[in-house]
């Protein structure tokens, strides 16, 4: 890879463990309409 985008999240949490849980909850793709890091192949063609 020659270039890309680095995303930085700033979270308010009581601990590093809690911050990790929150980050995973909002970024990891768990369904077609959930998660910020979405695999484009997860969506139906033409959408």
Phi and psi restraints in degrees (value plus and minus 20) as a CYANA .aco file:
   2 UNK   PHI    -118.2   -78.2
   2 UNK   PSI     -47.6    -7.6
   3 UNK   PHI    -175.0  -135.0
   3 UNK   PSI     141.8   181.8
   4 UNK   PHI    -187.6  -147.6
   4 UNK   PSI    -191.1  -151.1
   5 UNK   PHI    -140.6  -100.6
   5 UNK   PSI     111.6   151.6
   6 UNK   PHI    -124.0   -84.0
   6 UNK   PSI     100.8   140.8
   7 UNK   PHI    -117.6   -77.6
   7 UNK   PSI     116.8   156.8
   8 UNK   PHI    -141.2  -101.2
   8 UNK   PSI     108.9   148.9
   9 UNK   PHI    -128.5   -88.5
   9 UNK   PSI     112.6   152.6
  10 UNK   PHI    -129.3   -89.3
  10 UNK   PSI      96.0   136.0
  11 UNK   PHI    -139.5   -99.5
  11 UNK   PSI     122.8   162.8
  12 UNK   PHI    -117.7   -77.7
  12 UNK   PSI      93.5   133.5
  13 UNK   PHI    -165.4  -125.4
  13 UNK   PSI     139.9   179.9
  14 UNK   PHI     -97.5   -57.5
  14 UNK   PSI     -40.6    -0.6
  15 UNK   PHI    -174.7  -134.7
  15 UNK   PSI     146.8   186.8
  16 UNK   PHI     -83.3   -43.3
  16 UNK   PSI     -56.7   -16.7
  17 UNK   PHI     -83.2   -43.2
  17 UNK   PSI     -63.9   -23.9
  18 UNK   PHI     -86.4   -46.4
  18 UNK   PSI     -59.8   -19.8
  19 UNK   PHI     -82.9   -42.9
  19 UNK   PSI     -61.1   -21.1
  20 UNK   PHI     -83.3   -43.3
  20 UNK   PSI     -62.5   -22.5
  21 UNK   PHI     -82.1   -42.1
  21 UNK   PSI     -64.6   -24.6
  22 UNK   PHI     -83.5   -43.5
  22 UNK   PSI     -65.5   -25.5
  23 UNK   PHI     -80.0   -40.0
  23 UNK   PSI     -64.9   -24.9
  24 UNK   PHI     -84.7   -44.7
  24 UNK   PSI     -58.6   -18.6
  25 UNK   PHI     -82.8   -42.8
  25 UNK   PSI     -58.9   -18.9
  26 UNK   PHI    -112.6   -72.6
  26 UNK   PSI     -34.3     5.7
  27 UNK   PHI    -129.0   -89.0
  27 UNK   PSI     -55.5   -15.5
  28 UNK   PHI     -93.9   -53.9
  28 UNK   PSI     111.4   151.4
  29 UNK   PHI     -93.8   -53.8
  29 UNK   PSI     101.3   141.3
  30 UNK   PHI    -137.3   -97.3
  30 UNK   PSI     -33.9     6.1
  31 UNK   PHI    -179.6  -139.6
  31 UNK   PSI     152.8   192.8
  32 UNK   PHI     -79.0   -39.0
  32 UNK   PSI     -48.8    -8.8
  33 UNK   PHI    -136.1   -96.1
  33 UNK   PSI      -2.8    37.2
  34 UNK   PHI    -150.6  -110.6
  34 UNK   PSI     109.7   149.7
  35 UNK   PHI      89.6   129.6
  35 UNK   PSI     120.9   160.9
  36 UNK   PHI    -101.6   -61.6
  36 UNK   PSI     -53.0   -13.0
  37 UNK   PHI    -112.2   -72.2
  37 UNK   PSI      62.1   102.1
  38 UNK   PHI    -114.3   -74.3
  38 UNK   PSI     110.9   150.9
  39 UNK   PHI     -95.2   -55.2
  39 UNK   PSI      99.7   139.7
  40 UNK   PHI     -80.8   -40.8
  40 UNK   PSI     -43.0    -3.0
  41 UNK   PHI     -97.9   -57.9
  41 UNK   PSI     -29.8    10.2
  42 UNK   PHI     -93.3   -53.3
  42 UNK   PSI     -44.7    -4.7
  43 UNK   PHI    -108.1   -68.1
  43 UNK   PSI     132.2   172.2
  44 UNK   PHI     -88.6   -48.6
  44 UNK   PSI     128.9   168.9
  45 UNK   PHI     -84.2   -44.2
  45 UNK   PSI     121.1   161.1
  46 UNK   PHI      67.0   107.0
  46 UNK   PSI     -16.6    23.4
